[in-house]
Amino acid sequence: MSAGLFRELAFFSVLLRAAILCCQTVALGGIIFILIVAHSPQFQREAWLRPSWRVIRWGALGFAVSECLFVIINILVLTSSTDLSVRDTLGSNFVIAGVLGSAGGLAIFFWPVGVQRRVSFFTLIPGAAMIAAAVMTSHAASRIENRFVLVSITAVHYLATAAWIGGVIILLLVMKNVDDLEILAGVSGRFSRLAQASVSALLLAGITLSLWFVGSWSALYGTSYGVMVMTKAIFLGCLVLLGAANYFLVRAIGKRSSYEVAKISLIRFAEVEIGIGLTVILTAASLSSQPPGVDLPRDRVTLPEIAARYFPRMPQFTSPPVNAVAKSSKEDRRRARAAGRKVASSFVPGDEGFGTDTPEDMAWSEYNHAWAGVVVFVMGILALLSRSRYFAWAKIWPLVFFGLAAFLFLRSDPENWPIGPNGFWESFGSADVLQHRLAVVLIVVFAIFQWRVETNRVHSHAAALVFPVVAALGGVVLLTHTHGLSNVKSQLLVELSHTALAIFAVIAGWSRWLELRLPSENPTRRYLAWVWPVCFILIGVILMDYHESSVNAINPILR
């Protein structure tokens, strides 16, 4: 198996793990909601039971399909990187978990629920099989010490997540399909209490697992696992704030004077709660691909190293010449094959080989990040000014993306046209280059599109939501990328900045979403209008302060 395909399969495995956790949350959360929150016949109405059961069924089917694909991908990776045959892997823990989880998911998908779409308590049996399958492939099941305790806590963690985030999805369906004030007040009140209990259980389980798997403060900031745990904690804090807002909105649901505004606001906050909740689950999937911090006592990044790398300094606005930049491993291999030469291979599965990381390469990368940061910073400043009626002209802020597109077109591939030795047509022989060129085209299209939205040339509300969705998804992509298993310090130091970018991108996207979706009577909308531009300003600052080395390592080559 080629190194590129190996890496893609490994990344796909992380995405499948995320799909498994998301589908599990949706299916189990829906079942828990109907059995606990809306078990009373006075709350159950066909208007929301039918779409709710549809969501549960498709979530369960998605879980089953994802489990099957997860098993297939991991068998391919295992048999390609070892001497094991497919038959040798069939008794593996992940295969048994996949079969168990798929059976549970399919059982719920084909479960007979009757005309009234009522859910039986017996559906918790296949639901338990889904939880067991997910737990069997977690870090808790791989431990030797205190395995039973850790497995139990992990199961509670999954159940609490499902009851909260999955329950919010069904609550959203109730809010959108029911107008009866008594039903809405009763269901939302009962779910509020369930959510409070779920959050408490989630916090206790999360803290306990973090103490066990992270182990120390130095592992919290010095390992990829610890960084992802901190990221989950930050997003969980955002969810708690949204939950607190929902608590007060639920109390207002019962008052006819504020019923409409409270109902719409609750729906909008629930949308964002679901979005950030799924982001937390995706972060958890990324955690599963990394060794726990407690197992990596060496080669941790220290606080002095973080301070030395990220202490504020002038951005890198001087670039080395393009002919000084080392060729990528992929380019070296391509040219070696063309010349009939052999190159050194890596013994790490999925690696391209022994790449170069020269001062010129680092200076080139820092220069690119610095100017990209300038573009994003200017965009954020203009977006912030456009919030005021005195700077209406600043609504041109999306056009700043033209500068980013031009910069990426020139600098993203130094080995290829227009600044590298490879010609125009030759440059398209690389899939990476083709992706970069397509990204430039998409940025240009997006700039024009968003400018038309900001200047009211496009009046569609759905069109206005494209920007927050793109921002939030961009943050998710940064969070779910494959991390270095070897916990190399240089990789982790880069990951720290990427994680910060992802957090601000997600917050920017969902704050903009709320600004657009909340009713005008809700005062929160005014404050959110200032949040997302500030997030982009901070993203620009992080990019400008991006460094891959110390100042002393870069400056000599630029003199």
N, C-alpha and C positions, 0 to 999 in steps of 0.2 A: 504494500500500500504506500502511495506517495505521501510525502510529509504534508503537502497541502491538504490532501483528502483526509489525512489523519486528524489534522487540526480542525477541519470543518466538522468531522464526525464528533470530535470531543466537544466542540462548541454546541453542536446540535443536541448532544446529550444533556448539556446544561439547560438548553431551552426546553427539552422534553421534561426534565425534572421540574422546571417552572410550570409547564402545562399541567403536569400531574398534580402539583400542589394547588394550582388555581382551580382546576376542575373539581378536585376533592373539596375545596372550600365552598364552591358554588353548590355542589350536590348535597353535601352534608349540612351546610348552613341552611339550605332551603328546607330539608327534612326537619331539622331542629326547630326552625321557625314555626312550621306548621304544627308540630307536635307539642311545643311548649308555649309559644306566644299566642297562636291562634287556634288552640285545641277546642275552644268553646264554640258550639254551633252558631252562636249569635255573631261571631266574627267571620265565619267561613262563608264566602260568597263565590259563586262560579266566576264572576267577573275577574277576580284575581287568582283563584285557585287553578284555573285552567292554564294561564300563562306561567304561573309559578311551577306547576308540575312539569310543564314543558322545559323550563329552565333546568329543573332538577334532573330530568331524564337526559337532556343533551349534555349536561355537565358530567353525569355518570358515564355516558358513552365516550365523551372526550377523555375521561380518566382511563377507561379501558383501552382505547386506541393508543393513548400516550404511553401507557404501561407496556403494551406490545412492542411499540416502536423503540422504547427505551431498552427493552431486553434485546431486540435485534441489533441495535446500534452498539451496545456494549459487548455483545458476542463478537461482532465484526472487529471492534477495537481490540478485544482480548486475544482473539485468534490471530490477528495480524501482527501483534507486537510480542507474542509468546509462541511457544511450541505446542500449545494446547489445541486440540481439535474441537469442533462444535459439540460432539458428544461429551467431551470432558467438561464442558461448561454447563451442561444441562442441570446438574445438581447444585449449581451455585446459588447462593442466597438471593441474588438479584433476579434470577430466573424464577425461583419459587415465589418470590414476592410479586413478580410480574404476573404469574398465573393466578395467584390469589386475588390480586387487585383487579385484574381484568374480569375475573368471575364475579366479584362483588359489583363492579361497575355495570356489567351486562345484566346482572340480576335486577338492579334498580331500574335500568333502562326498560326492561320488559316487565316490570312489576305491574300487576293488575290493580288499578286504583278505583275502579268503579265509575259510575256516572258522575258523582259529585266530586271527583278528584280528591277524595279523602285519603290521607296517608296513614298507613298502619304502623304501630310501634315495631312490628316485625321487620320493617325496612331498616331498622338499626342494625340488624344482623349483617346484611351485605355492606352496610355502612362501616361496621366494625372491621370487616375484611379489607376495605379500602384503607382505613387508618392503619391497620396492621401491616399492609403492604408498604405504605409510605414509611412507617417507622422502621421496617426491616432493612431499608436501604439508607438509613440515617446514620450519623456519627454515633448515636447512642447504642445502636445494635452492634457496632464494630468494637466497642470497648470490652475489655475483659473484667476490669474492676467495676463493681456496682452497676452491672449492666441492667438488672431488673429495675432498679430505681431510676436510672437515666431513661430507659425505654418508657417507663410509666409517665415520667415528667414530659417527655417528648410527645406522647400521645395526648396528654392534657393540653400541651401547647397547640397541637394541631386542632383539637376539638374546640378550644377557646377561639382560635382564629376563625374557624368555620362558623361558629355560632355568631360571631360579631360581624365579620366582613360578608360572609355568605348570607347572613340574616338581613344585612342592610339592602342587599339586592332584592330580596323578597319584599322588604318594607317599601322599597321604591315602587315595586309593582302594585302594592296595595294603595299607596298614595296616588298613583296615576290612574287607577281603575275604580276607586271607590270615592263617593262624595258624601256618604253618610257621616256626619260629624261624630256620632256616638261610636261608630266602628273605628274611625280614624283615631279618636282620642284613646280608646281602649287598647287598640293594637299598638300604637306608638308608645303608650305608657308602659305596657308590658314588655315591649322590646327594649325600652330604655333601661329597665331593671335588668333584663338579661344581658344587655351590652355592658352594664356596669360590672356585673359578676364576671363576664368574660374578660374584660379588661384587667380586672384584679387577678384572675387566674393566669392570664397571659403574662402579666408583669412578673408575678412570682415565679412562674415556670421559666420565663426568659432570663431572669436574674440568676436563677439556680443553674441553668444550663451554661450561661456565660461564665459564672464562677468556675464551673468544672472544666469547660472546654477552652476558655481563654487563660485562666489560671493566675494572671498577674497584670499589673498596670503596664508593664513594659511590653507584654504581648498584645495589649489592647491597641496600642498605636504602632507597635513594631512588627506586626505580622498582617498579612492580607486578611486572615480570618478576623482578627480584632478590628481592623478598619471596617469590614462589612458589618460587624456587630454594632459598632458605633453608628454606622449609617442607618441600620434598622432602628436603633434607639431614637435617632433624630426624626425619622419618618413616623415612628410610633408617637413621638411627642406632637407632631402635626395632627395625627389622628385623634389624639386625646383632646386637643383644642377643638377640632371639629365636633367631637362627641359632646364636649361641654356646650358648644353652640346649639347642637341638636337637643340637648337636655332642656334648655330654656325655650326652644321652639316647640317642643312637645308640650310643655306647660301652656304655651299660648294657643295650641291647637284647640283646646277646649273652650276658648273664649271667642264668641262669634264676631266680636269687634275686630279682632286681629286674625281671624281664621284664614282668610285667603292668602295674606302675605306670609303668615307662618307656614302654611302648607307648601307654598311654592318654594320658600326659602329652605324648608326641610328637604324637599326633593333635590334642590340644587346642591346643598351640603352633602346629601347622600351620594350624589353622583361623584363628587370629589373624594368622599370617604372611600368609595369603591375603587376609584382610580389609584389613590395613594396606597390603599390596602393591598391591591394587586402588585403594586411596585414593591412593597415590603416582601410579598411572597416571592417575587422574582429575585430580590436580594437574598432571600433565604436559599433559593435554588443555587445562586452563585456560591453561597457558603458551603453547600454540600460538595462542591467540586474542589474544595481546598482542605488541607490538613488543619486540624484544630491548632490554635496558637500554643496551647500547652505542650504540644508534641514538637515544637520548633524552638528549643531553648537557645540555639545558636543562630548567628547571622541575623539577629533582629535589628531593625533600624532603631537607633537611639534618639533621644530628644536633641542632643547637640547636633546630630547629623541632620535632623529635620530642620532645626533652626538655621544651620549653615546653608542648607539648600534653599529654604524659603524665606530667609530674612530679606526684607524689602531692599531692592537695589534697582539701579537703572535697567530698563529693558535692553535687550540685545538688538540694536538697530544697525549693526554692521555685519555684513555677510562675507564669508570666504568665497573665492571664485568657484564656479561650478566644477571646474576640472580638478579641484582639490578634494571634492567630496568622494568618499569611497563608494564603490559599486555595492549594491545590495547582494546578499547571498544568492537570491534568485537570479539576478543578472549574471553573477559569476558562473553559476551552474549552466545557464543558457549558453554563454559564450564558450564555456569549457566543452559542452556537448558539441557545439558547432565546430570546434577545433580538434575534437577527438581526444581531449585531455580528461583526466580524472581529478576530482576535487575531494577534499576531506569531508567525511560524513560525520553526522552527529550520532551519538549513542542515545540521545533522548528522543523517544518517539514523538513525531510531529514537528521536530525541529528541522529547519532548512539546512543547517550546517553551522559552521563556525563563522558568524558574521563579524563585521568590523564595527568598532565604536570609537572612531578617532576624534580628536578635538575639533577637526573641521566639520565632521558629521554633527557633532553636538552644537557647534556654533550655527550651522545651517538650520537645524531644528529650532533652536532658540530664536533665531531671527524670524522664522516663519510664525512661531507662536506669538512673538511680540507684535508683529504687524496685524495678525489676525485679532489679537487682543485690542489693538487700537480701533479696528473697525467695529468690533462688538461694543467697546466702551463708548464710542461716538454714537452708535445706534441707541444704546441705553440712555445716554444723556438727552438725545433728541426725543426719544419716547417719553422720558420724564417731563421734558419741557412741554410736550404736546398735551399733557394732562391739564395744563393751564390754558385758559381762553386767551391769554396775552401772547401765546406763542403758537397760534394755530398753524403757522407755516411749518412747524416742526413735525407735522404729520407726514412729511416726506421721509421719515426715518427708515421705512423699508428699502428705499433706494440705496441706502448705504451698503446693502448686500451686494450691489454691483461691484464695489471695491473688493469685497471678499472673493467674489467669483473670479475677477481678473487676477487677483493675487494667487489663488489656488491653481488657476490655469497655467500660470507662469512657473510656480515654485513647487508644486506638489510632486512632480516627477523629474528630478534634475538629470536623469539619464536619457530623457526623451525630448523630442520636439516640444516647444520651440527653443529651449536653451541647451538641451543635451545633444549628444552625438547621434542618437537613434533618430532616423528620419520620421516624417509624418505618418506614413503608412506602417512602417516598422514598429512604431510605438504602440499601435493598436494590437500588436501581437500578444501583449500582456493583459490578462484579465483585470489586474489591479489598476492599470492605466485607464482601461476602458471605464471602469467604475468611477475613477476620479473625474474623467471627462463628463460622464453622465451626471455626476454630482454637481459639476459646474453649471451644466444646463438647467438642472432642477433649481439651483439657487437663483439663477436669473429669472426663471419662470415664477418662482415663489416671490421674489422681490417685486415684480410687476403686479402679481396677483394681490399681495398684501397691501401694496400702495393703493390700488384701486379700492380695496376694502376700507382702509383708513380714511381716504378722501371721499367716501360715500359714493363712489362710482359703481360699486357693487353693493346691493342692499340686502342680499341674502344673509340670514342669521347663520345658516350652516356654513357659509363661506367664511364668516368671521371666526368660526370655531376652528378653522384649519390651523391657524398660528398656535394657539395653546396646545392643540393635539400634537403638532410637530415638536414643540418645545418639550412637552412631557415625555414623548416617545424617544426623543434624542437623549434625554437623561437616562431613560431606562436602558437604552442600548449601551451607554457608557458603563452602567452598573452591571450588566450581564455579560460583559466580555470575559474571555477566558483569562484567568490569572496564572501567574507563574507558579508551578508546583514547588519549585526549588526555593521560593521565597528570597530570590536574589534582591539585595538591597536596592540596586539601581532600578529594578522593575517596581518595587514597592514604593520608592520615592516618587516615581512618575504616577503610580496609581493613586497616591494621596491627592495629587492635583486633579486627576481625572474624577475621583470620587466627589471632591468639592464642586467641580463643574456640574456633575450629574445632579447633585442635591439642589443646587440653585436653579438648574434647568427645570427640574420637576416642580419645584415650588413656583417658579415663574409661570409655567404652563397652567397649573391648576388655579393660581390666583387670577390669571387673566381669564380663565374659564368662568370663575365665579363673578368676576366683574361684568362679563357679558351676559350671564344667565340669571343673576339675582334680580329680584324686582327692584325697581327704582326707589321704593319706599324703605328698603332695607339699608340702614346707614353704613353697614359693613362694606357695601359696594364702593363707597368713596375712598376708603382706606386701601382697599385691594388695588385700586387704580394706580397707586404709587408703589405697590410692592413689587410687581413684576419688572418694571423698568429698573428698579434698584438691583434686582437679582441679575439683570443683564450687565449692569455697570460692574458689579462684583465679578461676574464671569470674565469681563474684559480685563479687570485688574489682575485676576489669577493668571490669565493667558500672558499678559505682559510681564508678569513676575515669574513665568515658567523658566526653569533652568535645569539643565541636565548635568551640570558640573559646577565646580567652584569658579570664581572669577579668574583666579590665577591660571587655571587650565585653559581658558578660552582666549584671554587677552593677547598672549604672545603671537598667536597665529593671525591676529587681525591688525597687527602693527605694520 
